[in-house]
Amino acid sequence: MLDPWQILRRAGLPLGMPDPADAAPEITDLTTAVRTAIATNPTGRPRDALSAFVLAWWRQWPRTFARTFGDDTPSIVEWADAAVTDQGSYLKLSRIATAHLANVL
């Protein structure tokens, strides 16, 4: 598997500019990347971007999110909610993530 952060950027993680030449990841790779990235206990900008990405997915496509993460859904959403430290930054990053995820999901 590629670096989970690379997979997440290909899916539209709002952390740097995505390369338009990169193909969107498969949903199974994206799911694994989210779980792996959370397990690294990210801090700073990566944490902010990942939490916005996860919450954008959860709030815009809740059935797809729940189907994808299964029993882990509550703990992943709980992690993302707790990781939001700056509401203004979260809103901006979430909008970016939603726009990119619309092309992936």
Buried (B, 14 or more C-beta within 10 A) or exposed (E): EEEBBBBBBBBBBBBEEBEEEEEBBEBEBBBBBBEBBBEEEBEEEBBBBBBBBBBBBBEBBEEBBBEBBEEBBEEBBEBBEEBBEEEEBBEBBBEBBBEBBEEBB
